[in-house]
Amino acid sequence: MNKKGFTLVELLAVIVILAIIALIATPIVINVINQAQEGADARSVEAYAKAIETKYYINKVNGINVAISDTEITTADYNGDKVECTKNDSTEDKVKLSGCKVNGRGNYTYENGKATNNK
């Protein structure tokens, strides 16, 4: 009798090996996804800050005297995720933000053209 196929032991061995690979790979994949999300959130904060600066200079050119720290924008101004910052310490030539959250995530600070996550 010529039987073709796998035995139960062989199938279980393959399943165990696949489970081990999944256990090893899952935290790595989750870490990569989290890093990508943090990078995207940081870029959203940077876009938000650039939009504040741009609107400030547009206001200035149009004769509207509003301090850069009082310049308000909406997501339509920078076409990005919802960014909310608790503190705006901007001066006339530099945007400086802190306590920024992107869609409720993170705690970002923006200064000197770069957003950083203060975990």
Secondary structure, DSSP 8 states (H G I E B T S, - for coil): ----S--HHHHHHHHHHHHHHHHHHHHHHHHHHHHHHHHHHHHHHHHHHHHHHHHHHHHHHTT----GGG----HHHHTSS-EEEEEE---SS---EEEEEETTEEEEEEETTEEEE--
